[in-house]
Amino acid sequence: MKITAVIMAGGRGERFWPKSRNNRPKQFLSLTSDGETMIQKTVKRLSPLVDAQDVFIVTNAAYTDLVCDQLPDVPKENILAEPCARNTAPCIAFAAAVINRKYDDAVMLVLPSDHLIGYEDIYISTLKKAVSIAEEDKNLVTIGITPTYPETGYGYINFGKEAGAGYEVERFVEKPDLPTAKQYLASGKYLWNSGMFVWKISSIMDNLRMLMPDIYEGAVRIGEAFGTSEFTEVLVKEFSAFRSESVDFGIMEKADNIYTIPGSFGWDDVGSWLAVERINETDDAKNYIDGDVIAIDSERTTVCGGKRLIAAIGVEDVIIVDTDDVLLVCSKNNTQDVKKVIAQLKEQGRTDLV
């Protein structure tokens, strides 16, 4: 059966402000020393399993040109532009309906555009296991990440008995507090929820029809219009009417035949500026330095320079990011508060800086 990939690339990446902006969010940035952007890496690592002609990018309409520029091997008709943001369930329904129109049934990998993978061979092997389960019956498969510490910022997957190459999913749980996360880790029965899914088009469409019939019906109308002169008009009308809903809540927490594959392939969701020192080499003082920077008596500090010299003296556990119009200086303990700056800028009407 043909294997396709749907890359979700509509996010704003606000926690990587000021590098990530409305006109060029995180997935279109390079955060590693090789110069490749996040979305380029995502598509490239899939090449042993999915041909570029079978990759579909679901993104904000404003980012279509960015996708075309960064992924020239992906057919332009495979760039699916959402007219508005509606979370992952409508995103996936839109893509599934289009692929169903183009190929009839196929296996569909659903992947975020802004994760990094350390061990790509193991990653591809894990996806192949997921494909083998997805091809059987109406199975829906999610890739869980084997936890290495009690993370409180991720949702978890509680898995049960072994089933072929994977495990039956008992339940999905929300982000836990620290004591609960420690219990999950100690039990050996929980995985981090990575937001990666594998299923047949027919399987996800059947579940949409049963569990989210309004979105299913709108997606079918979008799929029927794909490739016709009415497509844009139908897409705007139907997609804009969708409620905002995650596929986790709308489908995965309610459906039957849910399986998970544990993944141990060096996954990083690159969720904030803290990730930069994890995914790049640091110096002997655990500093990550990029650009024209002089660091003296500084430790565990990330400095991403721009056009001017940055001198960091005697600083510890700090993030410094310089762009043409913004300088960010942030304690590592407060990286999640970058969104508060963005909120204030919006309140002040300074949208040119967002």
N, C-alpha and C positions, 0 to 999 in steps of 0.2 A: 504494500500500500504506500502511496506517495506520502512523504513526510514534509510538512510545511512548518514554518516558524512565524509566529506573530510577536513582534517586538513592541512593547508598550513604551512610547516615547513622548508622552504628552505632559509630563510633570514639570514643575517650575524649579525644583532644586533650590528652594529658598535658603536652606541651611548652608549653602556654599556662596551666599552673597559675601562680598561684592563682586566676585568673579562671575557667579551665576546671576544672570539678569533675565528679565522677561523676554528679551530678544535673543538670548543665547543661554539657555539653562544648562544645568550640570551635565546632562547626557551628551551635549555637544562640545564639552570642554575636554582638554587633555589634563589629567591630574597625575600622570606618570611620566617618567623621564624619556620614554620612547616616542612621545609626541602624538600617539594615537588617541583619538577621543574615546569616550566611554562607549558610545553607540557603535563606533567602528570596531572596537574590540569585541563587542557583543556579537556582531554579525560575523566577524572573522573567525572566532572560535567555533562557530557552528559549521564551518565549511566542510569538515569531514562527514557531516550527517545531512546537511540541508544545502541544496544548490541555491545560489543567490537569486535565481529566477523564482524560487519558491519561498522567499522571505517577504513578509508583509510588515510594514511599519505603520502603526497607528499613532498618530501624533496630532498636535494642535495645528489647525489650518495655517497659523502664522509661521510654523516651522517647516513647511513643505520644501521651501528652497534650501534650507539648511540640510535637510535629509538628502535631497538630490545632490548637493555639493559634496557631502561627506560619504555618501553611499552610491556612487555612480553605477555600480553593477546591479543594483536593485531596480527592477523595472518601475518606471514612474507610475504606472497604473496600480502598482502594489503599495504605493504610499497613500494610506487612507487617512484623510484629513477630517478630524472631528470638528464640527462647527462650534462646539462648546464643551466644557469639561463636565463629565457625568460619571466619573469613577470607573472601576474595572469591569463591572458586569455589562454595561452598555458597550464599552470598548471591545470586549471579547465577543459579544453578540454581533456587533457590526462586522468584525473581522471574520467570524465564522460564517455569516451569511454571504459575504463576498467570496470566500474560498469555496463555499458550497456551490455557489453559482458558477465559479470558474472550473472547479475540479470534481464536482459532486462530492463524494466522501473522500477523506484524507485524514491522516494523523496531524494533529495541530499541537505544536509546542508553543506555550505562552510564557514569555520571558520579559522581565524588566530590562530596560536599556542601560541602566547605570550601576550594574554590579560588576565586581572584578572576580576572576577565578584564577587561583594560583596553579592548579594542576589540571590542565585542559584535557589530557588524555583520560583521566579519571572522570572528569565532568562528562565527556562524550560517552564513556562506558555507562555512566549512571543514566544518562538520557536514553540510551539504547534499551536498558532494562525497563525504564518507564514506558517506552514505546511498545515493548513486548506485552506489558500488562494492559496498556490502553487498547491494543488491537483485539483483546478478548472481550466479548460481550459489550456491555455499556459502561465499562470501568472508567472512572475519573481518577487521575493520578496526580499527586502533588509531590514535589521534591522537598524533603525536610533536611535541615542541616544538623548534623550531629553536634550538640552543644559542647563547648569546651570550658565554659564558665557560666555562672548563674546570671545571665543577661536579663534585665528587667525592661528593656526597650523593644523586645520582639514578642509577637504572639507565638504560641507553642502548639505542636501537634502531638496528641497523646495516641500512641499506636498500640495495637494489640497483637494478635497471633500472626505468625508468618504466613504469607500467601505467595508462593512462587518466588519471584525475585524481590518482592516487597512485603509490606505488612498492611493489615487492615487498620483503618483509622477508627479509633474509638470516639474521639471528639477533638474539636479545636478549642483552644482556650486563649483568652485575652492576655495582654501584657501583665505579668504577675508582679507582686511586690518581692523584695529580696528574699525573705524567708521561704516564700512559695517557690521562687526560682531555684533556690538551693535544694528544695525537696524534689523538684522536677529533675534536676541534674543527677541527684543521688539515685533516683529510681531507675534510670537508664531506659525509661519508657516514653521520653519526650524528645521532640526535635524542634528546632527553631523553624518557624513558618517563613519560607524564603519568598513566597509569592510566585513560584514557578510551577506550571501545570502542564500536563500532557493528557490528551484525549482525542478520540475521533470526532470529526465534525458532527456526525450523526448523534454521538453520545451527548455532546454539550447542547446541541439543538433540542434533543428530546427533553433534557433536563430544564432548559429554558422554557420550553412549551408547558411543562408540568408545574414548574415552580415560579416562573416569572413570565406569565403568558402575555402581558402587555408589551414587555420588551421583546419577547419572541416575535410577536406579530409585527411590530414595527421593524425589527431586523429583517424579517422575511420580505417586507415591502422594499426595504433598502437593497437587499440582495437581488430582487427581481428587477430593480431599476438600474443595477450596476451595468455599465457599458452602454447605456442608452442616453439620449439627450436630456432625459428627465432626471438623471441621477442626482445632480446637485440639489435640485428643488426638493426631491423626495428625501434626500439625506437630511437637509436642514429641517424640514418639517418633522420628520419622524424622530431624529436624534434629539432635537431640542425638547421634544415632549417626554423623553425618557426621564424617570426619576434617577437621582444619583444614588447608586448602590454598589457595594463591593461584591465581587464574585464569591468571596469567602462567606459573607452573610447570606447572600441571595441564593447560592447554589451549594457550596461545599459543606456548610453546616447542616444542610437539610436533606441532601441527596443520599441515595444508597450507593453501594459499590464504590466506596471511596478507599483508595490505597495510597500508601506513601512509600517512597524509596529514600533511605537515609543517604545523605550526601556528605562526603568528607573530601572535598576537592579544593580547599583553600578559598572558601567563599568569603567575600566581604561586600556588604551592601553600601559601603562608602557613604554613610549617612550624614557625616558632618566633617568639619575641618580636622577633627581628631584622627580621621582615617588616613590622612596624608602621610603621617609618619609611619603608619602600619604598612602602607603599600609601596613605600620608597625607602631607599637606603638612608640611614642617618649617620652622623659623624660620631666620634668617640664620646661626645657629651650628650648624645641622643637628640641632637638638633637636626631638623630637616631644613636645608637652605636651598633656595632657588632664586636666581637673579643676582643682582649686584648688591651683595650683602657682606658686611663685616660684623661678626659676632664675637664679642669678648666677654669671657667669664659668664657665659649664658648656657643654660642647660634645659634639655627637654622642651625646646622651643621650635615652632614651625614658622618660617619666614618665607613668604612668596612675594618676591619683589616685582617691580614694574620697571619704569624707565629711569628712576632715580636711585641713588645709593641709599641703602638702609643700614644704619649702624645700631646694633642691639648690644647694650652693655649691661651686664649684671642682671639679666632677666631670666626667669624660670617659669616653665609651664604656661607659656603665652603663645597665642596665635597672632601673627602679624601678616596682613595681606594688603598689598598696595596695588591700586589700579590708577588709571588716569584721573579719576574724579573722586575716589573714595579711599581712605586709609582705615582699615579695620585693625584694632588692637583689642584682643579678647583673652581673658583668662580661660584656660582649658576647662575649668569647672563650669563655664557659662556659655559654651558653644551653642547650646540649644536656644539661647536667648537672642541669637541673631535675628530670629523671626520678629522679635519685639521691636528691633530697629526698623525693620521693613514696615511693620504696622504703623509706627510713628511717622515714617516718611510718607506713607499713604495718607495719613490724617493731615499732614502738612501740605498735601498736594504736590509733593516733590517726586512725581512719578518718573521723572527722567533718571532718577537714581535707583529705581527698583528693577 
